[in-house]
Amino acid sequence: MREKILIAESNPRFLGKLSTILIQNNYQVIAASKPNEILDRLKEDSPDLLMWSYSVPCLDNPDLLREIRQNHENISIVFLVNQENEARLRDLSGDGVDDYLVEPFDDLQVLTTVSNALKFRQIKLRNKMICQELVNANQRLSIKTRQFQELVDFHNSILENINVGIFTIDSRFKVTSWNKKIQELTGICREDAVDKNIFSLIPVLREDNLHQRISQVVQHGGTTELGHIYSLNPQGEQVCCAYKISPIRKSGEILGAVFLVDDITQKINLQQELNKTQRYLSHLVENSTDAIISFDLDGVIVTWNQGAEAIYGYSDREAIGRKWDILVPAHLHDQVAHLFKWVKESGSVKNLELSMINRKGKEIPVTMSLSLIKDPHGNIFGLSCISRDQSEKRDLQNQLIHTQKMASLGKMAAGMAHDINNPLSSILAYAELLVNKTEKIGFTELTEHLLQVEEDVGRISSMIRKMIWYSKPSPPQLGQANINELLDRAVEFANFQTPLRGIKVVRQYDQNLPETLVDAKALVQAFVNLITNAVKAMPNNEGTLTLTTSHRTKTIHGVDEILIMIADTGIGIPEENLGKIFQYCFTTGESTGKGNGLGLYVVRAIVEESGGKISVQSKVHEGTTFTITLPIKTDVKPNPFLQ
């Protein structure tokens, strides 16, 4: 592009000469003859160079020169002066004069000055552009520096306030950074930690295994978890921290390592509490006497506790994976299927009474509650079933009814006994009268028969008095009693309830047995229960019932004792039931009427109330022996039972 040169010259001849020289050298020339024209041309044509002649006043107009410099700072100015103006021009050199020519000058001087002025202009423009680029670059650098500092401050703030201990070491294992959390964990401030050996600051890391693994990371790289490390915090409390170490690299070279230290003490404590709670709940579920069972949505058994095994007879291995119908009688399948469907739709059902079946096919009355099992998102994935065996409750109700019947029967028997006693007294009186008469007339054979009648009537009368005493409710009455006599009374009463018939009764009594202080009525009841059970245990009323008494002195308990053994030759008790027979409502009776489970429970209560103990020994198909020990106590009070 051709450079534009503005010539401010009022002399036409001189203007023509300059224009010719410049045009011939491929410059574009613009002319102005007055100061105002200079400003107009500068604004309209934007020349590259202004050649200002002394013929157009300028040296006397410094304000105009300053205005040009302010508004057209990229233009170069060359003044054309004579020798008279040269001295004044030097005074104005500080006001923006780039160069000047002093007349007279030739073509070469003109071209050289113009060329230099234009080159100088280019240099100024380039310098200006470079300066602007430097300014812009400096501004960008300042912005980046500020952003970087903000990022560094942000990262430092995170590192300082994060709830994880962070520190770094160099290749010599010396600390290079140390955040606030690690200071809290160790009690060592940053100033005391930096440039110190990490193994001296945290001694637990000196352990051989840990030291080797840390050295491996610093020397060869690789991220490593050091595991859970226990130590003491500044308060002397044990804390557990999880350590993780990673290498710090630059251009492939390992410069050191960064440690992440997470205080997991609370997490571990919570986990331990959670585990403890889970074990406790699991123990409660597993050892509950209620059957706690869970099913999937298809009705398949998923979990099975010991209570379920005790009630239904299936082990967990046998039950898990099978459907619910193994627990339900066939005639109730449709009803229970509808129940499961209803629970899935409605959510739960409580205290529903149903008859279930155990492994042997026996129906068991239960109270059942069903509810849905949901995951944390509320999705249903199963059902839980809690059922309680109501057999004991039903047996207790039956026993209560039986007891009420027996009480009513006892009252009726007592009333009848009084009515029977009157004619018996008359019979006895007439028998005595006849005995006297037959003795007088010497009818010996009839006398013997009448004496037998007297004896039998007396025995019946005595038995009725005992029955009235036995059936009449009364508070406990302690008195001295002979155990041999109480056993005999118990055999008589047991014979009323369960006739002995073909049972052989063998009495092996200690004839020197001392009396002891007992509640005779209660103890006879205990003996009756044991004798009745023994008779029922001997099939077809065939077998031997052996009653044995003895006493011993200076026992290990320091008390004289009476030993009572009631033995039978019956079917015996299975070993797995020996530890259960004294439990409340436990019975081995296979059908209603053979046993209510209260007998032995009551027997033990009576014996223990008397200060004694009861134990059992039994073998299947050989028989059972109950042994009762009673402390020998003395008292002067008579026993009303023996009156």
LINCOR-V549155 format. One record per residue. N is the residue number from 1. RES is the residue in one small letter. SS is DSSP state (~ for helix, > for strand, _ for the rest). D_CENTER is the distance of its C-alpha to the mean C-alpha in Angstrom with 1 decimal. Layout:
[[N,RES,SS,D_CENTER] [N,RES,SS,D_CENTER]]
This chain:
[[1,m,_,86.6] [2,r,_,89.8] [3,e,_,89.4] [4,k,>,90.9] [5,i,>,93.3] [6,l,>,94.5] [7,i,>,97.9] [8,a,>,98.9] [9,e,_,102.7] [10,s,_,105.5] [11,n,_,108.3] [12,p,~,108.7] [13,r,~,110.5] [14,f,~,107.9] [15,l,~,105.1] [16,g,~,106.7] [17,k,~,107.1] [18,l,~,103.4] [19,s,~,102.2] [20,t,~,104.3] [21,i,~,102.9] [22,l,~,99.3] [23,i,~,99.7] [24,q,~,101.4] [25,n,_,98.4] [26,n,_,96.0] [27,y,_,94.8] [28,q,>,94.5] [29,v,>,96.7] [30,i,>,96.3] [31,a,>,98.9] [32,a,>,99.0] [33,s,_,102.0] [34,k,_,100.6] [35,p,~,97.5] [36,n,~,96.1] [37,e,~,96.5] [38,i,~,94.4] [39,l,~,91.4] [40,d,~,91.8] [41,r,~,92.0] [42,l,~,89.0] [43,k,~,87.0] [44,e,~,88.3] [45,d,~,88.7] [46,s,_,86.3] [47,p,_,88.6] [48,d,_,87.4] [49,l,>,90.4] [50,l,>,92.7] [51,m,>,96.2] [52,w,>,97.6] [53,s,>,101.3] [54,y,_,103.0] [55,s,_,105.2] [56,v,_,102.2] [57,p,_,101.5] [58,c,_,98.3] [59,l,_,99.0] [60,d,_,100.0] [61,n,_,96.9] [62,p,~,93.8] [63,d,~,91.6] [64,l,~,92.1] [65,l,~,91.1] [66,r,~,87.9] [67,e,~,87.1] [68,i,~,87.5] [69,r,~,85.2] [70,q,~,82.5] [71,n,~,82.6] [72,h,_,83.5] [73,e,_,81.9] [74,n,_,81.8] [75,i,_,85.7] [76,s,>,88.0] [77,i,>,91.2] [78,v,>,94.5] [79,f,>,97.4] [80,l,>,101.0] [81,v,>,103.3] [82,n,_,106.7] [83,q,~,107.6] [84,e,~,108.0] [85,n,~,104.4] [86,e,~,102.8] [87,a,~,102.6] [88,r,~,100.9] [89,l,~,98.5] [90,r,~,97.2] [91,d,~,96.4] [92,l,_,94.3] [93,s,~,92.4] [94,g,~,89.3] [95,d,~,89.2] [96,g,_,88.2] [97,v,_,91.2] [98,d,_,90.2] [99,d,>,93.7] [100,y,>,97.4] [101,l,>,100.7] [102,v,>,104.0] [103,e,_,107.2] [104,p,_,109.0] [105,f,_,106.3] [106,d,_,106.7] [107,d,~,104.6] [108,l,~,102.7] [109,q,~,101.7] [110,v,~,100.5] [111,l,~,98.5] [112,t,~,97.0] [113,t,~,96.0] [114,v,~,94.5] [115,s,~,92.6] [116,n,~,91.2] [117,a,~,90.2] [118,l,~,88.3] [119,k,~,86.6] [120,f,~,85.7] [121,r,~,84.3] [122,q,~,82.2] [123,i,~,81.0] [124,k,~,80.1] [125,l,~,78.3] [126,r,~,76.4] [127,n,~,75.6] [128,k,~,74.5] [129,m,~,72.3] [130,i,~,70.8] [131,c,~,70.4] [132,q,~,68.7] [133,e,~,66.4] [134,l,~,65.7] [135,v,~,65.0] [136,n,~,62.7] [137,a,~,61.0] [138,n,~,60.6] [139,q,~,59.1] [140,r,~,56.7] [141,l,~,55.9] [142,s,~,55.3] [143,i,~,52.9] [144,k,~,51.0] [145,t,~,51.1] [146,r,~,49.6] [147,q,~,46.9] [148,f,~,46.1] [149,q,~,46.0] [150,e,~,43.7] [151,l,~,41.4] [152,v,~,41.5] [153,d,~,40.8] [154,f,~,37.9] [155,h,~,36.4] [156,n,~,37.1] [157,s,~,35.4] [158,i,~,32.3] [159,l,~,32.4] [160,e,~,32.9] [161,n,~,30.2] [162,i,_,27.5] [163,n,_,24.4] [164,v,_,25.0] [165,g,>,27.7] [166,i,>,30.6] [167,f,>,33.8] [168,t,>,36.5] [169,i,>,39.0] [170,d,>,42.4] [171,s,_,43.7] [172,r,_,44.7] [173,f,_,41.1] [174,k,>,42.1] [175,v,>,39.9] [176,t,>,41.2] [177,s,>,38.5] [178,w,>,35.7] [179,n,_,33.5] [180,k,~,32.3] [181,k,~,28.6] [182,i,~,29.9] [183,q,~,32.3] [184,e,~,29.5] [185,l,~,27.6] [186,t,~,30.8] [187,g,_,33.0] [188,i,_,35.8] [189,c,_,37.6] [190,r,~,38.8] [191,e,~,42.5] [192,d,~,41.8] [193,a,~,39.7] [194,v,_,41.8] [195,d,_,44.3] [196,k,_,42.7] [197,n,>,41.5] [198,i,~,37.7] [199,f,~,37.5] [200,s,~,39.2] [201,l,~,36.9] [202,i,_,33.6] [203,p,~,34.7] [204,v,~,31.4] [205,l,~,32.6] [206,r,~,35.7] [207,e,_,34.0] [208,d,~,36.0] [209,n,~,33.4] [210,l,~,32.2] [211,h,~,35.9] [212,q,~,37.0] [213,r,~,34.3] [214,i,~,35.1] [215,s,~,38.8] [216,q,~,38.3] [217,v,~,36.8] [218,v,~,39.6] [219,q,~,42.3] [220,h,~,41.3] [221,g,_,38.6] [222,g,_,35.3] [223,t,_,31.8] [224,t,>,29.8] [225,e,>,26.3] [226,l,>,26.8] [227,g,>,23.1] [228,h,>,21.2] [229,i,>,23.8] [230,y,>,23.5] [231,s,>,26.2] [232,l,>,27.1] [233,n,_,27.4] [234,p,_,30.5] [235,q,_,29.1] [236,g,_,28.7] [237,e,_,24.9] [238,q,>,23.1] [239,v,>,21.5] [240,c,>,20.2] [241,c,>,21.6] [242,a,>,21.7] [243,y,>,25.4] [244,k,>,27.0] [245,i,>,30.8] [246,s,>,33.1] [247,p,>,37.0] [248,i,>,39.2] [249,r,>,42.2] [250,k,>,45.5] [251,s,_,48.0] [252,g,_,46.2] [253,e,>,46.4] [254,i,>,43.4] [255,l,>,43.9] [256,g,>,40.7] [257,a,>,36.9] [258,v,>,34.2] [259,f,>,31.0] [260,l,>,27.6] [261,v,>,25.5] [262,d,>,22.0] [263,d,>,20.5] [264,i,_,16.9] [265,t,~,16.6] [266,q,~,14.3] [267,k,~,12.1] [268,i,~,12.2] [269,n,~,11.7] [270,l,~,8.6] [271,q,~,7.3] [272,q,~,8.8] [273,e,~,7.3] [274,l,~,3.7] [275,n,~,5.8] [276,k,~,7.8] [277,t,~,6.0] [278,q,~,5.4] [279,r,~,8.9] [280,y,~,10.1] [281,l,~,9.4] [282,s,~,10.8] [283,h,~,13.6] [284,l,~,14.3] [285,v,~,14.7] [286,e,~,16.5] [287,n,~,18.8] [288,s,_,19.4] [289,t,_,23.2] [290,d,_,22.7] [291,a,>,22.6] [292,i,>,19.3] [293,i,>,20.2] [294,s,>,19.1] [295,f,>,21.8] [296,d,_,22.2] [297,l,_,24.7] [298,d,_,27.6] [299,g,_,26.8] [300,v,>,25.9] [301,i,>,23.6] [302,v,>,20.3] [303,t,>,18.4] [304,w,>,20.3] [305,n,_,19.5] [306,q,~,21.9] [307,g,~,23.0] [308,a,~,24.1] [309,e,~,26.0] [310,a,~,27.6] [311,i,~,28.8] [312,y,~,29.8] [313,g,_,30.8] [314,y,_,29.2] [315,s,_,26.9] [316,d,~,23.9] [317,r,~,26.1] [318,e,~,28.8] [319,a,~,26.8] [320,i,_,24.3] [321,g,_,26.2] [322,r,_,28.8] [323,k,>,29.3] [324,w,~,29.0] [325,d,~,32.7] [326,i,~,32.7] [327,l,~,31.4] [328,v,>,33.9] [329,p,_,37.7] [330,a,~,39.9] [331,h,~,41.4] [332,l,~,38.1] [333,h,~,36.9] [334,d,~,38.1] [335,q,~,36.7] [336,v,~,33.1] [337,a,~,33.4] [338,h,~,34.4] [339,l,~,31.5] [340,f,~,28.9] [341,k,~,30.7] [342,w,~,30.8] [343,v,~,27.1] [344,k,~,26.5] [345,e,~,28.9] [346,s,~,28.1] [347,g,_,24.4] [348,s,>,24.3] [349,v,>,26.7] [350,k,>,26.3] [351,n,>,28.3] [352,l,>,30.6] [353,e,>,32.9] [354,l,>,33.7] [355,s,>,35.3] [356,m,>,33.4] [357,i,>,34.7] [358,n,_,33.6] [359,r,_,34.5] [360,k,_,38.0] [361,g,_,38.6] [362,k,_,38.6] [363,e,>,37.6] [364,i,>,34.8] [365,p,>,34.5] [366,v,>,30.9] [367,t,>,29.2] [368,m,>,26.8] [369,s,>,24.3] [370,l,>,23.3] [371,s,>,21.0] [372,l,>,20.0] [373,i,>,16.7] [374,k,>,16.2] [375,d,_,14.5] [376,p,_,13.5] [377,h,_,17.2] [378,g,_,18.4] [379,n,_,19.9] [380,i,>,20.3] [381,f,>,19.6] [382,g,>,19.9] [383,l,>,20.5] [384,s,>,19.0] [385,c,>,21.6] [386,i,>,21.6] [387,s,>,25.0] [388,r,>,26.6] [389,d,>,29.7] [390,q,_,32.5] [391,s,~,35.1] [392,e,~,35.0] [393,k,~,35.4] [394,r,~,38.2] [395,d,~,39.8] [396,l,~,39.5] [397,q,~,41.3] [398,n,~,43.9] [399,q,~,44.3] [400,l,~,44.8] [401,i,~,47.4] [402,h,~,49.0] [403,t,~,49.1] [404,q,~,50.6] [405,k,~,53.2] [406,m,~,53.9] [407,a,~,54.4] [408,s,~,56.7] [409,l,~,58.5] [410,g,~,58.8] [411,k,~,60.4] [412,m,~,62.7] [413,a,~,63.5] [414,a,~,64.3] [415,g,~,66.6] [416,m,~,68.3] [417,a,~,68.7] [418,h,~,70.7] [419,d,~,72.8] [420,i,~,73.3] [421,n,~,74.2] [422,n,~,77.3] [423,p,~,79.1] [424,l,~,78.0] [425,s,~,79.8] [426,s,~,82.8] [427,i,~,82.7] [428,l,~,82.4] [429,a,~,85.3] [430,y,~,87.6] [431,a,~,86.7] [432,e,~,87.8] [433,l,~,90.9] [434,l,~,91.7] [435,v,~,91.2] [436,n,~,93.7] [437,k,~,96.2] [438,t,~,95.8] [439,e,~,96.2] [440,k,~,99.5] [441,i,~,100.8] [442,g,_,99.6] [443,f,_,97.3] [444,t,~,95.1] [445,e,~,93.1] [446,l,~,92.1] [447,t,~,91.3] [448,e,~,88.7] [449,h,~,87.1] [450,l,~,87.0] [451,l,~,85.4] [452,q,~,82.7] [453,v,~,82.1] [454,e,~,81.9] [455,e,~,79.3] [456,d,~,77.2] [457,v,~,77.4] [458,g,~,76.4] [459,r,~,73.4] [460,i,~,72.3] [461,s,~,72.8] [462,s,~,70.7] [463,m,~,68.0] [464,i,~,68.0] [465,r,~,67.7] [466,k,~,64.7] [467,m,~,63.1] [468,i,~,63.6] [469,w,~,61.9] [470,y,~,59.0] [471,s,~,58.3] [472,k,_,58.7] [473,p,_,55.4] [474,s,_,55.6] [475,p,_,53.4] [476,p,_,52.9] [477,q,_,56.3] [478,l,>,56.5] [479,g,>,59.6] [480,q,>,61.2] [481,a,>,61.2] [482,n,_,62.2] [483,i,~,59.4] [484,n,~,62.1] [485,e,~,63.4] [486,l,~,60.0] [487,l,~,59.3] [488,d,~,62.6] [489,r,~,61.9] [490,a,~,58.5] [491,v,~,60.4] [492,e,~,62.7] [493,f,~,60.0] [494,a,~,57.9] [495,n,~,61.1] [496,f,~,61.3] [497,q,~,57.8] [498,t,_,57.9] [499,p,_,61.5] [500,l,_,61.7] [501,r,_,64.7] [502,g,_,64.8] [503,i,>,62.2] [504,k,>,63.9] [505,v,>,63.0] [506,v,>,63.5] [507,r,>,63.6] [508,q,>,63.2] [509,y,_,63.5] [510,d,_,64.0] [511,q,_,67.2] [512,n,_,66.8] [513,l,_,63.3] [514,p,_,63.0] [515,e,_,61.9] [516,t,>,58.6] [517,l,>,57.1] [518,v,>,55.0] [519,d,>,54.4] [520,a,~,56.8] [521,k,~,55.9] [522,a,~,52.1] [523,l,~,52.9] [524,v,~,55.3] [525,q,~,52.6] [526,a,~,50.3] [527,f,~,53.1] [528,v,~,53.9] [529,n,~,50.4] [530,l,~,50.5] [531,i,~,54.0] [532,t,~,53.2] [533,n,~,50.2] [534,a,~,52.5] [535,v,~,55.2] [536,k,~,52.8] [537,a,_,51.4] [538,m,_,55.0] [539,p,~,56.0] [540,n,~,59.4] [541,n,~,60.0] [542,e,_,61.0] [543,g,>,59.9] [544,t,>,60.2] [545,l,>,58.6] [546,t,>,59.0] [547,l,>,58.7] [548,t,>,58.8] [549,t,>,58.9] [550,s,>,59.3] [551,h,>,58.6] [552,r,>,57.9] [553,t,_,58.3] [554,k,_,56.5] [555,t,_,53.2] [556,i,_,50.4] [557,h,_,49.2] [558,g,_,52.5] [559,v,_,53.4] [560,d,_,56.0] [561,e,>,54.5] [562,i,>,55.6] [563,l,>,54.3] [564,i,>,54.4] [565,m,>,53.8] [566,i,>,53.8] [567,a,>,54.0] [568,d,>,54.5] [569,t,_,55.4] [570,g,_,53.1] [571,i,_,50.4] [572,g,_,47.9] [573,i,_,44.1] [574,p,_,41.7] [575,e,~,39.9] [576,e,~,36.4] [577,n,~,37.5] [578,l,_,39.0] [579,g,_,35.9] [580,k,_,35.3] [581,i,_,38.8] [582,f,_,38.6] [583,q,_,35.4] [584,y,_,35.9] [585,c,_,37.2] [586,f,_,37.0] [587,t,_,40.0] [588,t,_,41.3] [589,g,_,43.8] [590,e,_,43.9] [591,s,_,45.4] [592,t,_,45.8] [593,g,_,48.4] [594,k,_,47.9] [595,g,_,45.2] [596,n,_,43.0] [597,g,_,40.8] [598,l,_,41.9] [599,g,~,44.8] [600,l,~,43.3] [601,y,~,40.6] [602,v,~,43.5] [603,v,~,45.5] [604,r,~,42.9] [605,a,~,42.6] [606,i,~,46.4] [607,v,~,46.8] [608,e,~,44.1] [609,e,~,45.6] [610,s,_,48.9] [611,g,_,47.3] [612,g,_,47.3] [613,k,>,45.1] [614,i,>,45.1] [615,s,>,44.2] [616,v,>,44.9] [617,q,>,46.1] [618,s,>,46.6] [619,k,>,47.5] [620,v,_,47.5] [621,h,_,51.1] [622,e,_,52.5] [623,g,>,51.5] [624,t,>,49.5] [625,t,>,50.3] [626,f,>,48.7] [627,t,>,49.5] [628,i,>,49.5] [629,t,>,50.3] [630,l,>,51.6] [631,p,>,52.6] [632,i,_,56.3] [633,k,_,56.8] [634,t,_,60.2] [635,d,_,61.3] [636,v,_,64.7] [637,k,_,63.6] [638,p,_,64.9] [639,n,_,62.7] [640,p,~,63.7] [641,f,~,62.6] [642,l,~,65.4] [643,q,_,68.1]]
